[in-house]
Amino acid sequence: MIPNVNVEARDPALIAPARDLATRLGLPLFAADQSPPAEPVLSLDAQGWALGVRGARENPVRVDFVGGTQGHRFRQGVGPREPLARAVGAREGVRPTVLDATAGLGRDAFLLALIGCPVRALERSPIVYTLLADGLARAAREARLASAVARIGLECACARAVLESLLPADRPDVIYLDPMFPEREKSALVKKEMRLFRAVVGEDDDADSLLSLALTRARKRVVVKRPVHAPFLAGLPPHHAQTGPSIRFDVYLTGE
Ligand SMILES: C[S@@+](CC[C@H](N)C(=O)[O-])C[C@H]1O[C@@H](n2cnc3c(N)ncnc32)[C@H](O)[C@@H]1O
């Protein structure tokens, strides 16, 4: 079910694509001369899609791999020594295939693609999917990022359904899970994103069962991202973990 999100385009030139999305998702469309109510608003402007709340002080959330904090981080360069890269088993000459079952705003999928992993990214919220697809499309126009974008296959799909019907030949080396967790970080930016996320995505209450399913589908390992002091997902202790100051990557080996 898609929650109360309004779609808007202030620029008359962008009303057609905004209407197209609103129609596909069955959401109300607001144009330049109308004010949507104070619910989350998905707006299309010259920079692409953004999710915000009308009248809120913070900037809306958009996926930007080119500029902003993410762009800056990726310009500094990321390599196989990143905790996430180590957690998925990337090392000299080895770049595992990864199925990111909870793609969200795509930061982790993008990092993995930048270091050379082919990534199948699944996001079940059509709103979050719209933001991520838009960010990837803009990144694809940057020569230095285009090859990373080309390694990511993004689908708007529920990971449970995809994993249940996965053909043996399509099993990835690694399945990556980053389900929502309450109060996972204290920074204002994350708080803002989490508030909006909860409004449009809800809680990932099925994450425990997604882990059990993933363990039967990953060729080599399942990696779960958790806040550093959080209990294990499904109460299941991992084989080992990559631990950073605020984040932990729990690694479950699945054989092969
Ligand atoms: C915490 S966010 C992931 C953040 C992401 N790792 C990143 O780097 O931006 C969790 C996301 O997983 C999605 N999600 C949760 N369960 C899912 C499922 N079964 N299938 C697909 N997407 C799912 C939610 O809609 C949400 O957008």
The ligand as an SDF file (V2000), in Angstrom:
LIG
                    3D

 27 29  0  0  0  0  0  0  0  0999 V2000
   17.2770    1.4840    5.9400 C   0  0  0  0  0  0  0  0  0  0  0  0
   16.7250    1.5280    4.2780 S   0  0  0  0  0  0  0  0  0  0  0  0
   18.1180    0.9500    3.3630 C   0  0  0  0  0  0  0  0  0  0  0  0
   19.1710    2.0010    3.1670 C   0  0  0  0  0  0  0  0  0  0  0  0
   20.2090    1.6160    2.1250 C   0  0  0  0  0  0  0  0  0  0  0  0
   21.0570    0.5300    2.5660 N   0  0  0  0  0  0  0  0  0  0  0  0
   21.0460    2.7830    1.6970 C   0  0  0  0  0  0  0  0  0  0  0  0
   22.2810    2.6260    1.6240 O   0  0  0  0  0  0  0  0  0  0  0  0
   20.5010    3.8610    1.3690 O   0  0  0  0  0  0  0  0  0  0  0  0
   15.6490    0.1390    4.1610 C   0  0  0  0  0  0  0  0  0  0  0  0
   14.8960    0.0800    2.8290 C   0  0  0  0  0  0  0  0  0  0  0  0
   14.5810   -1.2620    2.5670 O   0  0  0  0  0  0  0  0  0  0  0  0
   13.3260   -1.3390    1.9550 C   0  0  0  0  0  0  0  0  0  0  0  0
   12.8210   -2.7040    2.1970 N   0  0  0  0  0  0  0  0  0  0  0  0
   12.5550   -3.2800    3.3840 C   0  0  0  0  0  0  0  0  0  0  0  0
   12.1350   -4.5510    3.2310 N   0  0  0  0  0  0  0  0  0  0  0  0
   12.1380   -4.7860    1.8920 C   0  0  0  0  0  0  0  0  0  0  0  0
   11.8080   -5.9140    1.0930 C   0  0  0  0  0  0  0  0  0  0  0  0
   11.3560   -7.0490    1.6450 N   0  0  0  0  0  0  0  0  0  0  0  0
   11.9410   -5.8120   -0.2490 N   0  0  0  0  0  0  0  0  0  0  0  0
   12.3880   -4.6680   -0.8160 C   0  0  0  0  0  0  0  0  0  0  0  0
   12.7060   -3.5480   -0.1130 N   0  0  0  0  0  0  0  0  0  0  0  0
   12.5890   -3.6060    1.2310 C   0  0  0  0  0  0  0  0  0  0  0  0
   12.5150   -0.2530    2.6370 C   0  0  0  0  0  0  0  0  0  0  0  0
   11.4300    0.1480    1.8120 O   0  0  0  0  0  0  0  0  0  0  0  0
   13.5670    0.8430    2.8100 C   0  0  0  0  0  0  0  0  0  0  0  0
   13.5740    1.7360    1.7220 O   0  0  0  0  0  0  0  0  0  0  0  0
  1  2  1  0
  2  3  1  0
  2 10  1  0
  3  4  1  0
  4  5  1  0
  5  6  1  0
  5  7  1  0
  7  8  2  0
  7  9  1  0
 10 11  1  0
 11 12  1  0
 11 26  1  0
 12 13  1  0
 13 14  1  0
 13 24  1  0
 14 15  1  0
 14 23  1  0
 15 16  2  0
 16 17  1  0
 17 18  1  0
 17 23  2  0
 18 19  1  0
 18 20  2  0
 20 21  1  0
 21 22  2  0
 22 23  1  0
 24 25  1  0
 24 26  1  0
 26 27  1  0
M  CHG  2   2   1   9  -1
M  END
$$$$
